[in-house]
Amino acid sequence: MKDFSYRKVRNSFHLENFNKEIMEQNMEHKILVNKFSEAMNKFASDRSFESCLDALNITIQLANVRGNLSKSFEHYSKHLENEIKILERLIQTN
């Protein structure tokens, strides 16, 4: 039973870290989406090379953030899958 309590505390810590990381990335994503919208409006109005590069740069940043979010959700789901397997084993042994 002591092992289960330690695991519960450890897992709680991991879930908090996952949640914090995902929330931070979501906030960064929202900020970049707003910046992208502004950059595209600017590009649509002046059609300059500089405004095109600004929009492209933000697009690359968005792709990176979305990739990081995808990895975070993948790690989060794997963590939850492992927890389900552990709980299934506990149920089977009892």
Buried (B, 14 or more C-beta within 10 A) or exposed (E): EEEEEEEEEEBEEBBEBBEEBBEEBEEBBEEBEEBBEEBBEBBEEEEEEEBBEBBEEBBEBBEEBEEBBEEBEEBBEEBEEEBEEEEEEEEEEE
